[in-house]
Amino acid sequence: MNLLERISVISAPSNLGLVPLPNGNLSGVTETPEALIDAGLLQKLDAEFQSKLPVPAYERKRDTETYILNPYPIRDFALSVAIEVAKAITNDRFPLVLGGDCSILLGNMLALKRLGRYGLFFLDGHSDFYQPSPDLLDSGVAGMDLAFATGRGPDVLSNISGEKPLVRDEDVIVFGFRDMEEAQRLKMPKLSETKMTTYDLNQVREMGIEESVSRGLAKLAENDLDGFWIHVDADVLDDEIMPAVDSRQPGGLTFEEFTHILQMLAGSNCAVGMHVGIFDPHMDPDKRIASRFASAIAEGLRPDLQ
């Protein structure tokens, strides 16, 4: 059975993992699901709508024990996401989680941890491997989700339900990130000191999309996995074509490269689900970016329908 022919869309509109904007407003990523659905994503994928989780309440005060924002609401939201993802997978469907921010990764991987041994193909402009600290001004979990998913950090998020780690280092491919200088400046723990397989944007450019994705898939295939999850942060795309994100930086993938990557991942027949996040519709008033983004996702997952 080709799971991509049975896609279930889950709306997970959380902004809990992001810090407030400089003007004090909260990110508009809670409207990502609606924006992509309005852009015709379900029709383009011939997908069904499974469920919509309620927007969680945001707490602006940093937790004094963990030094991060919203740790307990993020945990609770992750538990809710996990239920919906598990429901889709056990019904032989491909869950497509349309979310807010990258902290939603925790719920996705929690569902998979409960079902078997799964990998993660992490497509992101940032490596999201920070650890909370009283000195780290950006206390948002959206910059720490990969660390927590692999079992690093405060137990409230790194050991949800006592199921640490949600994914093993050796089962993770970190792909397309371009925040190396920033990570070094802010003293982010080094991915090179883990067992994760990493391809930063420079390496992807040097090897080419075909070779770098193929190597990543081959690595996952070595580990006798039950499948793998695709994590997509919109900021993996070039800032010139995807400026509607919270943490902008120059460079990134073209829409064509992004679509080709998704086609290769989907074509492996090992991808079991995907999350899309960080796209902020408030920064896309004419809805052109949402339309192009939805088309790129659809062309990647279901090229047969386009």
Helices and strands as residue ranges (DSSP letters): G 3-5, E 7-12, G 28-31, H 32-38, H 41-45, E 48-52, H 71-90, E 94-99, G 102-104, H 105-115, E 119-123, G 141-143, H 145-149, H 155-158, G 160-162, G 169-171, E 172-175, H 180-185, G 191-193, E 197-199, H 201-207, H 209-221, E 228-233, G 234-236, H 255-267, E 271-277, G 281-283, H 288-301, G 303-305
